[in-house]
Structures are given as C-alpha cells and as structure tokens.
Amino acid sequence: MAITPGTTWARGPLVSHERVDDIIFEDGTALQGKFIAVLTLRDGKIVDFIDFEFQSGD
C-alpha cells in the first residue's frame, strides 16, 4: 500500500487533508481511492476525525 499526500488546509482548529491510497494485492490486482480527511484539533490533539472517499463526477 502506498499513500500519496495531497493538499492540506488548516483554519483555526479545523484541518482538511487530501490523499490518494494505492493498494496492490498479492494476485496483482490494484485498487486506488482518493480520500479527504477532516480533523478538529484541541490543545494540539485530534478530538474529531472523519474520512470521506472522493468521487469525481465521471
């Protein structure tokens, strides 16, 4: 599995982070997904986290 980081955006306690996950299975098949994580920070620690799979309009 390889994770390619994308754009990170922060404003106050809210942070969003984009990434692409590439998974290659033992049989050679591959799977790719693009995700956007949204985090809320308090005192430098993550207190809320949610991960969304990004779907293009294709």
Helices and strands as residue ranges (DSSP letters): E 2-11, E 14-24, E 30-42, E 45-53
